[in-house]
């Protein structure tokens, strides 16, 4: 079989860290090759080297049998390599066509964009690879799965025959995952080679032809997907069995910890994006919110934590109205928050861990008071978080940027749960972390629930929602459209509610 990609002895060092240590990877032409590994295993670094985003310190790369050295992504694109990043890079206010050709516009007379030529070429690419899309539709009106299809078409339009897909299913419902996998099979049938990075081992086993596992920056194994189980992969990745989020015992009490009444929220443009939400969460209860991203979950979270003004309704915290309270007052009352984006909302990446452990709690013991920060108390508390939540770091003076994604998340979870909260708002608490860190986060949330914590869980991981939640509500176009029992619903059922298909078929709320 011809080889599309061959990486030999790839080594990449950063200060104090060897991200890739003599990594070897061989990808055959026309196959779907999965790259697995825990956070910090070196997957992202390896793909950035292959895509020309950063150079290797040692080793060689071959593309279609030729030795290459990339100094930028343009070099990789010229060699037929395209990368679809986990976070979409699309302009909402442009059409599909305008997004696809952005930066690669064909021109007439050296200046005017030749849209007719661009549309013809785009249509040919879409037809060749079985990726249908309305090229004149505005991107802001597309569903998440359709946006991802645009990203794939964008790299194919530039001539990519080798595609790197980085965590492509992270924000998709099961039906969209099925559509993506159909697209991937079409791409493969048309001769494309796909490198697929994913944390969801069942998906890896469903779609891949071959699998390479990285651990601590080294290649642990490369194998054909023949008789391999999720248990096998989990052991290769982290040395333990595949974790499960299942929660069997009920700890729900009659005491209402958080109540939302007729809550409505407008976005920055003045458009109402959350409509008349009524919801109760009791002590010892986890209420999960299921919904395709962009259906008002983010704005609802912002309203609860106090970073967005509500246009109607009110919020009660243990029977006391907090609708007009500041973020600080809500936090001091016992509202904990795990943000969706840990880098932009949860951490100061360039600051040491002990400062990050104080974020949001710096006005309370042991971190300090209204007027001063207790450095000694902050350091002692950070050491406790480090030990209790297994935050793997050489010391608490390193910057948050030096931690792997899983350890960053464990630091945030530890910071919030050690503040003795009454209510936790957790937005995608295990997104982008490996199975080992995922298991630790689930254990922490379950333990807090047993101690009476009320939790609002927003997650795109439907197995996580079903496994952890005591009740699941579905959010669609800013409304709560269904309340479901996790004991009676499947991920596919949830996906049907999230896209509105179940409601169109006459299912009751």
C-alpha positions, -999 to 999 in steps of 0.1 A, spaced: 0 0 0 13 35 -9 22 57 21 7 92 23 24 104 55 55 91 72 69 108 103 101 94 117 118 102 150 98 135 155 110 153 186 97 186 199 109 203 231 95 232 250 110 247 282 108 219 308 87 196 285 93 171 258 60 172 238 70 147 212 98 122 219 110 102 189 74 98 175 69 76 145 37 77 124 29 60 91 -4 67 73 -14 48 42 -31 65 13 -68 64 13 -73 53 49 -89 69 80 -61 69 106 -71 78 142 -46 94 166 -55 87 203 -39 98 235 -45 115 268 -41 153 272 -4 161 271 3 130 250 16 151 221 -12 147 196 -18 184 189 19 192 188 25 164 162 -4 176 140 9 212 143 43 200 130 27 181 102 6 212 92 36 235 93 24 255 124 56 248 142 89 231 134 102 198 148 135 199 167 145 165 153 131 139 128 120 138 92 87 141 74 77 125 41 46 133 22 38 109 -6 73 95 -4 91 129 -6 110 145 23 95 178 32 102 207 56 73 230 63 78 266 77 41 275 75 7 261 69 9 274 33 38 249 27 15 221 40 -14 233 18 9 233 -12 16 197 -5 -21 188 -3 -25 188 34 -55 206 50 -65 209 87 -100 213 101 -97 228 136 -119 219 165 -130 255 168 -145 266 135 -128 295 117 -158 309 98 -172 344 94 -209 344 103 -217 374 82 -204 359 49 -219 333 27 -207 297 24 -190 306 -9 -173 337 5 -160 318 35 -146 290 13 -127 312 -10 -115 337 16 -77 340 11 -78 320 -21 -101 341 -43 -98 337 -81 -97 370 -98 -105 387 -131 -81 413 -144 -59 409 -113 -83 426 -89 -120 417 -92 -131 384 -76 -144 359 -102 -173 345 -82 -186 325 -111 -153 306 -114 -152 301 -76 -188 288 -74 -181 264 -103 -150 250 -87 -167 248 -53 -196 229 -67 -173 205 -85 -154 198 -52 -187 194 -33 -201 170 -59 -168 150 -61 -167 143 -24 -205 141 -17 -206 172 4 -238 190 -6 -243 226 7 -261 258 -5 -231 280 -14 -252 312 -11 -265 306 24 -252 328 52 -230 309 76 -248 323 106 -279 304 96 -262 270 94 -264 242 119 -233 231 136 -229 200 114 -233 221 83 -206 246 95 -182 217 99 -190 206 63 -181 241 51 -147 238 69 -141 205 52 -150 219 18 -128 249 25 -97 227 27 -107 205 -2 -112 236 -23 -76 244 -17 -66 211 -31 -62 190 0 -59 153 -4 -48 146 31 -72 160 59 -64 164 95 -97 165 116 -91 177 151 -118 166 175 -145 169 148 -174 154 168 -169 175 199 -200 197 193 -222 174 172 -253 154 182 -254 117 172 -273 123 140 -247 149 129 -219 125 139 -235 99 116 -236 125 88 -199 134 94 -189 98 93 -208 93 60 -189 123 47 -156 108 58 -164 75 41 -173 94 9 -140 113 12 -121 80 16 -139 64 -13 -128 94 -34 -92 88 -25 -87 112 4 -65 103 34 -78 113 68 -61 118 101 -88 117 128 -80 130 164 -107 121 189 -112 114 226 -144 93 221 -131 58 217 -163 43 204 -162 68 176 -125 59 169 -134 23 166 -164 29 144 -147 50 117 -110 43 116 -90 18 96 -59 22 116 -51 36 151 -19 52 166 -18 57 203 5 83 219 14 84 256 37 109 273 49 121 239 59 87 227 43 63 202 28 34 222 13 14 194 0 15 158 -25 -11 148 -52 -20 124 -87 -16 137 -94 -53 138 -107 -68 170 -95 -38 191 -119 -27 220 -124 6 238 -110 -11 269 -78 -20 250 -74 16 238 -81 31 272 -54 9 288 -29 19 261 -37 56 266 -39 59 303 -32 25 318 -67 21 332 -102 9 322 -126 31 302 -145 52 327 -183 55 328 -203 85 340 -231 63 354 -246 74 387 -269 49 403 -280 62 437 -303 93 440 -293 121 464 -321 146 454 -337 164 483 -369 185 485 -349 217 491 -348 240 461 -313 255 457 -317 274 424 -349 285 407 -354 304 375 -388 319 368 -400 332 334 -363 341 327 -357 359 294 -324 372 280 -314 393 250 -281 392 233 -258 421 225 -278 429 194 -311 432 214 -325 399 200 -342 377 226 -323 344 227 -337 329 260 -375 327 264 -395 323 296 -373 297 313 -388 280 344 -364 256 361 -358 243 396 -326 225 408 -327 209 443 -299 201 467 -282 169 457 -295 171 422 -278 173 388 -300 188 361 -285 184 326 -292 208 297 -291 192 262 -290 213 231 -272 220 199 -248 248 206 -261 283 198 -296 276 212 -293 299 242 -274 278 266 -245 302 268 -267 332 274 -287 313 301 -254 305 319 -243 341 317 -276 352 332 -273 328 361 -237 338 370 -244 375 365 -225 384 334 -256 391 313 -286 412 322 -320 395 320 -349 412 302 -376 395 321 -381 371 351 -360 365 382 -336 341 398 -338 328 433 -309 312 453 -321 292 483 -353 313 483 -336 347 481 -338 367 449 -304 374 433 -316 388 400 -298 421 404 -269 408 425 -233 413 411 -211 384 400 -191 388 432 -221 387 455 -234 356 438 -200 339 441 -197 348 478 -232 334 483 -220 300 471 -224 300 433 -195 281 417 -188 282 379 -168 259 355 -167 279 322 -170 264 288 -137 280 276 -111 274 303 -85 295 285 -105 327 281 -128 325 310 -113 301 336 -76 308 338 -49 335 335 -26 314 314 6 334 321 0 335 359 12 309 384 -12 282 396 -16 297 431 -30 329 416 -53 310 393 -66 290 423 -77 323 439 -97 336 408 -132 343 418 -126 336 454 -99 362 462 -122 381 486 -128 351 508 -107 329 531 -82 313 528 -73 335 498 -78 369 514 -105 395 520 -121 425 504 -89 445 506 -60 422 505 -47 388 491 -33 363 516 -4 348 495 4 323 522 -32 311 525 -36 310 487 -5 289 483 -16 265 510 -50 261 495 -35 255 460 -14 227 474 -45 212 489 -63 214 455 -32 200 438 -32 170 461 -69 164 464 -77 167 427 -45 152 414 -33 183 394 -1 170 379 25 198 380 61 201 393 51 230 416 24 256 421 46 284 407 45 272 371 21 291 348 -13 276 340 -2 275 304 24 248 313 -4 224 323 -21 199 300 -57 205 292 -68 178 316 -48 193 345 -60 228 338 -96 215 340 -88 196 373 -74 229 387 -106 247 378 -128 220 392 -108 218 424 -109 256 428 -147 257 425 -155 226 446 -132 235 475 -150 269 479 -179 251 497 -205 260 470 -242 256 472 -248 255 434 -224 246 406 -229 257 370 -207 234 349 -205 242 312 -189 213 292 -167 203 322 -149 174 303 -147 189 268 -113 183 252 -98 162 280 -87 126 280 -105 96 296 -83 97 327 -90 133 335 -126 128 324 -131 100 350 -116 123 377 -140 151 369 -170 128 370 -159 114 403 -155 149 417 -190 160 405 -206 128 419 -189 133 453 -201 169 455 -236 158 446 -236 133 474 -227 161 498 -257 181 487 -244 202 458 -270 213 433 -255 213 397 -266 226 364 -247 206 338 -244 218 302 -227 193 280 -225 182 243 -214 147 255 -248 130 256 -235 99 274 -222 123 301 -256 140 304 -274 107 306 -249 92 330 -246 120 355 -280 138 354 -310 132 376 -332 150 350 -324 163 315 -341 193 299 -337 201 262 -331 236 250 -341 245 215 -342 281 200 -340 295 235 -368 275 251 -370 244 273 -390 221 250 -388 188 269 -380 172 302 -366 137 300 -356 109 324 -320 98 319 -332 62 327 -355 62 297 -337 81 270 -308 72 246 -283 95 230 -301 91 197 -334 101 214 -318 132 228 -304 141 194 -339 139 180 -352 163 206 -322 187 203 -327 191 165 -365 193 169 -372 161 150 -389 144 180 -412 174 185 -421 175 148 -431 139 151 -455 147 178 -436 137 209 -449 152 241 -429 177 261 
